[in-house]
Amino acid sequence: MKYYDKLIFELSRPGRTGFSLPASERKMPREGVLWRSEPPRLPEVSEPDVVRHYTNLSQMNFGVDTGFYPLGSCTMKYNPKINEEIASMPEFTCQHPLQPEQSVRGSRAAIDELDRALAAITGMKHFTFRPCAGAHGELTGLMLMKEYHLGRGDLARTKVIVPDSAHGTNPASAACCGYETVVVKSKADGLVDVADLKPLLGPDIAGIMMTNPNTLGLFEKDIKEIAELVHGCGGLLYYDGANMNPLLGVVRPGDMGFDILHLNLHKTFSTPHGGGGPGSGPVGVSERVLPYLNVPHVSGFHGNFTVMLRALAYILMLGRENIRMVGKLATLNANYVKESLKDCYKLPVSSVCKHEFVFDGLLEPNGTTTLDVAKRLLDYGFHAPTIYFPLLFHQAIMIEPTETESPETLDAFIEVMRKIAAEAKADPGLLHSAPRTTPIGRPDETRAARQPVLKYEA
C-alpha cells in the first residue's frame, strides 16, 4: 500500500495541525442538549497531508474524463466543458430561489426553449420538467397514462405490457403506479414477438412500455404495427428514453406512435451522472395526452435547473445540422467494436445494432466468467461494460461505445478485449485473481453489499 492510500485517520499524529488561529474571545456555553460530551474524533494532520490525501483519492475515481466508459444502456459519454461553463454562469447560479417571477424571466425562457427543442427532437407536443430523474420520469409518465384513462371514465385498464428485454425500472414503475405487469416475449432475433403480443391485448390494457432501439441495441422494426395494435385496443405507448441517443435527429418516437416519453437529460444530453445525481427526467406527451400534463411544468425552484441548462447548451452547440451525427456515429462505433470482437466473444444476435450490443461471454471461456473479464479490464485501465444484463443471456456483456470515442480509443479497447480472451485460454487463473493493479483487489462483493463498512474504526 502506498503511503497516501492509507485512510486519513491512519495518517493522523497527536498534536499535528494544519492551521493556526487566535483563541476566540467569545465564551462558548458549556451546557445544553446539543453540546458534545467529548470533542469529535477528527484526524490530526498537516495541510500538505490533507491536500495530498484527497487529491490521491480523487485520482482513484474512474469517470468519462479519465478513460473509456463503455457502460451499456447508460450512455456514459464525454460531457463538453462548455456546458459546465454555461451552467456555472453567475447570472444563473446566483439567483435566489425566492426571487420574484418577473426577475428570472431569462431562466424561464431557457426552460421554454429547451421544451421546444426536445419537442422537435422527439415529436412530442410538450414537456414537463418536474421529474428529477429517469425513474421519476417513468413514474410521472405512467401516472399520466392512468390519468388519461380515468379522465375518459375507463376504469378497467389495470395492466401494462413490458417486453422481456426491458429495463428493470419499467415493471418497477408500473407496480409503483398500481398496474399489473404483463410480459411480452422476444423472438430469437431479439425483437418483440408481435404474435405473442396480440393475445395480450384487450380492454384491461393501459399501455405498453418500450424503448426503441431496445435493450439489445436493436431497432424494433415492427413498431408501427405494435402502435396500431395497442392503440386499437385503447392503450397508450410509453417510450423509455434511456436509448434515445442513437435516434437524435434521425427518428422521432412521436412519429413511431408513442404517446408518452421520458428523457434522461443526464445521459442523452450530456450532463455528468453517477453517484445518485444530479439528474433530470422530463416527460413529453402527444396531442391526446396533452390535456392531462401536470401544471406547472417545472418543480419548485426550477428543479435541477443547471442540468437543463447543460442540455440546452449541448443541443444549441450541435445545432439541427450536427445533432443527427450523434446517433450515426454511436451506431458506427458500436458495430465496429461488435464486428471486431465476435470471433472471441459469443454474439447471440448477429444483426446490425444501433448504439449498443450484447455478447454472451467468451467463445472459449475455459472456466472463466463475464465477471472475470470485467475485473481484468480494470488492470488495463478501462472501465468494465455492463455485465449480466439484460437477463436474456446468462453471461451478458453489454457494450455502448457512444459517439464521442475516437477510433484509436476503440482500437485500444478491442486489443485489450482480445488479449483478455487469449489470457482466458492460456491462464484462466490470471482472470480469476484480477484486478491486480488497482488500490483494492478483488473483494467479496456479496459481503460488501450486505455488510458495508462505512466508517473508520481504530
N, C-alpha and C positions, 0 to 999 in steps of 0.2 A: 504494500500500500504506500502511495506517495504521501508525503507529509501533509499536504493540503487536501488529501482525500479524507482525512480524519474529520469527524464532527467538530464543530466549533467549540463544543464543551470539552473535547479532548485536547484542544489547543490551549485551554484556559490554565492560567497560573495565578495563584493567590496574590493579590495586591497589584497585578498588572492592569494598566488602564490606558485608554486611547484618547483621553480628554483631560483638560484642567480648567475647572470653573471656580469662581469665587463662591464662598459659602453664602447661602441665601440669608438675607436679612429678615425674611418673613418667618415667623414662628408657625410651624405646622402643628395642627391638633394631634394629640396622641390618643384619642379615643373616638369611638363611633363604630357602627357596624361595618363600615367599608374599610376601616384601617387594617392593614395586614398585621398578623401576629408576629411575622418574621419577614425579613426582606426577601424579594424574589431571587431565585437561584439563576442569576444571569452569568454568562461566561465572562471571565476577566481576561481580556486580550488587548493587544495594541491595535492602533488603527491600521497599520500595514497588514496585520494578520486578518483583520475583518475584511479588508478590500480583497486580499488575495484569496481568502476562503470563498467568498461569494462570487468572485469572478471565475474561480475554478469550477464552482457548482454550475454556473451559467453555461460553461463550455461543455458540461456533461450532457446538457439537453440536446435533443435532436429535433430539428424543425425544417421547414422548407427553405429557410435562409442558410442552413448549414449543409444540406445534402438532399439527395433524391428521395422522395417520399411517395412511393407508388401504392398508396393505400386505396385499394379498390372500393368503389361505391361511396367514397367520401370526398373526392376531388380536392386533394391536398396540393393545390398548385401555388406557384410563386405569387406573391402579392406585391404589385408595383408600389414603390415607395412614394410616388406622387399622391397616391390615395391617402397615405399616412399624413403627408404634409397638409392636404386639404382638410382632413378630419381634425388636425391639430390647430387649425387657424383660430386665433383668439376671438375672432368675430363669432365663431360658433361655440368654442369651449368656455368662453367667459359669460355666456348667457346665464341668467339666473332662472331656475325652474319656475319661479312665481312671477316672472315678468309679465306685464300686460300683453295681451294677444297682439295688439297693434304694433308692439315694439319688436316682434320676432317674425315679421312677415317674410323676411328673406329665408328663414328656416322652413316656414310653411311652404314657400314657393319651391324650395329644393325637394321637399317631400312630394308635392304635386307633380313636379317634373319627373321624378322617379316613378310615380304612379303611371304617368303617360308612357314612359319609356318601357316599363315592364309590360304594360297592356299591349303595346305594339309588338314586343318580342314574343309574347305568349299567345296573343289572340284573345285575351280576356277583355272584359269591358271595364272593370275597376278592381282596385286592390284595397285591402285593409292592412295597415302596418302594425296592428295591435299585437299579433303574436311575436314573442321574443325568442323563438327557436323553431326548428323544423318540426319537432314533435308537438309543440304548442300550436303550430300552424295546422298540423294534421287534425288535432282535436277541434280546432276552430272550424276547419272545413267540414268535418263530419257534423258538427253542431249546426252549421248552415244547411247541410243536407237534411238533417232532421227537421229543422225549422221550415224548410221548403215543403216537405211532405205534410207536416202538421198544419201549415198555413193553407193547404189545399183541402184540409179535412180528411187526409188519407192516413188513418191510424194503424193500418195493418202492416206497414213496412217495418219489419223488425230485424232484417238480415242484411249483411254486407258481404259481397263476394270478394275474396282475396286470392290471387294466384299462389300456388305452392312455392314460387320463387321470390315472393315478396319480401321487402324489408320487414324485420321483426316488429318495427313500430306500427305497421299497418294494422294487424289484428289487435295489438295492444290498444291503439287509439280507438278502434271500433268498439272494443269491450268497454273502454272508459266512457264512451258515449252511449252505452246501453244497448249496443247492437250485438247480435249473434253473428259470428264469423262462419262463412261457408267457403270452403277451399275449392278452387277450380284447378285441375291438373294441367301440367305442361306436357307437350309431346316430346318425342325423342330429340327433336331439333331445338328444344329449349323454349318454344313459344307456347302461348296459351292455346289449349285444345278447345277449339270452338264447339266441337261435337260434345265435349264434356260440359261446356258452359250452358248449352241450350236447355237441358233438363232442369238446371238450377233456377232458371228464370221464372218469375211468377209475381203475383200481387203482393207477396211478402218481402220482395227485394227492394231495399232502399237505394242501392247502387253498387258499383264495383270500384275498388281501389287498384290502380295500376301505376307503374312507371314505364315510360317508353323513351329510349330503349330500356329493357328490363334489367334485372339484377345480373344476368349473364352477359350484359352488354349487347344484347341482340334486339334489333328493331322489330316490334310486333306488327308485322305486315298486314295482319287481319284486323287492324284497329278500327277501320271504318265499319266493317261488318259487326264487330263487337259493340261499337257505339250504337248502331242501328238496333241490335238485339236488345241491349239494355234499355235504350230509350223506348223501344217498342213495348216493354213490359212496365214502363212508367218509372224506371230507375234513373239515377244520375251517374255520371262518370267522374271519379275523383282522380286527379293526377298528382302523384308523389314526385315533387320536383327535384329529388336528390340526383337524378340522372339527366338533368336539363342541359348540362354543359355541352354535350356533342350536338345539340339541336340549335344552338344560338344562331339566329339569323338565317336558318335553313328551313326548319319545320316548326310550326306552331301547334301546341297542344289544343288550342281552341279550334283550329281547323280540323283536328282529328275527331272532334266531337266531345271533348272534355268540358265539363260544366264548372268544376271547382278545382283549384290548383294551389299548391303551396310551393314557394321557392325557398331555397337556403341561400340568403344573401352572403352568408359566411362561407359558402362553398363556391357556387357558380360565379358569384360576382366579387370574388377575391377579397374577402376580409380574413385576416389570420384567425384560425379557430383551433380549438383544442383546450383541454383542461376545464371544460364546462362553460366556455363563453369567450368573448361575447357572441351573441347570435341574433338572428332576425329571420323570421319565417313568414313573410307576408302572404296573404291569401287573395287570389284573384278569382273572379266569378264571371260566368257567362250572362247573357241577357236574361235568361229565365230565372237565374238565382239572384240577380242584382237587387230586387226589392227586399231581399232578406239580409243584405250585407249590413253588418253592425255599424252603428254610428256612435261616437266619432270614429274616424278611420285610423286614428293614432292613439296609442295608450298614453297614460299620464306622463307629463313632461317630455312628450315626443318619443317615448320609448327608447330603444337603443339607437339614438339618433345618429351617432357617428358611424355606425355600421351602414346606415342608409346613405350617408354622405360618401363613404368609400365605394359603395355600389354605383352610385350616380357618377362619381368621378371615373370609375372603370368603364362604364358604358359610354360616357362622353369622350373619353380618351380614345376608345376604339372607333366609335362612330358607326354609322349604318354600313359603311363600306367594309370595315375590317372585322366587325363582330362576328360575321359569318365564317371567318377564318378560324375562329376558336374551335368550333366543332370539327371542322375539316382536319385541322392539324392534330387534335386529340384523337380522332379516328385513325389517321395515318400512323401516328406513333404507336397506338395500341396494336394495330395489325402488324406493324413492323416487328415489335417485340414478340408477339404471338408466333409469327411465322419463323422467327429466328430461333425459337426455343422448342418448337413442337417435336423435334427429334430427340429431345432429352426429357421432356415432361409430357404427361398424358393429357391430351386435348380431347375432352368428351364431346364437344361441339365444334366442328371444324369450319363452319360458315364464317363469312366476313362479319366482324364485330364492329361496334361503334367505339365508345370511349374506353371500355374495359373488357376483360375476358377472364375466363376461369380455367386453370389447369386442375387436374385431379391427382396431384402428387407426381413423383418421379416415375418415368417409364421403367427404370430398374432401381427400385428403392433399396434393395439389399438390406432390409431390416430398418431402414431409416424412415422418418415420417416428415410430414409437412412442417411440423414444429421444429424438427432438426434443421430443415432448410432455412426457416425463418431466423433461427438463432445464429446459424453460421453466417448469414448475410450481415449481421451486426459486426462480425470480425473484419469484414471488408468495407465497412463504412457506409453501408446502405441500410435505410430503414426497411423493415420487412413489409411485404404486402399484407393485405387482409388474409387471414387463414381460417380454415374450417367454416367458411361462409361463402356462398349460400349452402344450405343444408342438403341440397340436391346431390352433392358429391362428398364422399367420406373424407378425402384428403384435399379439399378445395384450397387453391391458391389464387386469390383474386387480385389482379394487377391492373392499375389505372395509371398510365404514364403522364397524363394530361398534356396539354398543348404547349406548355412553357418549357419543356425539356428539350435540349439540343440533341442532334444525332450522336455527338460524342458521348454525352451522358448515357444515352440509351445503349450505345455500343459497350460502354464500360459495365453497365448493369447486365447486359446479355453475356458478356465474357465471364463475369463472376458467377452468374447462374449456371453457366455451362461448366465452370470449374467445380462448383459445388456438386453438380451431378456426377462429375468424374470422381470426386472425393468419396461420394457415397458408394461407388462401385469398388474403389480401391481400399478405402479405410473408413468404414462406417462409424467407428469409434470416434473419429475426429468430429463428426457431426453431433454425435450423442453428447459430447462434452462441451460443445460450443454454447455461448461465446467465450473466448479465452482472452480477448484483448480489452474488454470493457471493464469499467471500475467494479462492477458487480458481475459475478459469473452466472451460473445457472441456478437460480433459486427454486425452492419448492413453491411453484406458483399457486397451487391449491391452498397451501398453508398461508401464504402471503395474503391471499384474498379473504380467507376465513379468520385468520388471526393476525391482522396487520399490527405492526409495531410503529406507532405514530408519534412517540415521544421518547426523549433520551432518558435512560435510567443509568445512573452511575454504577 
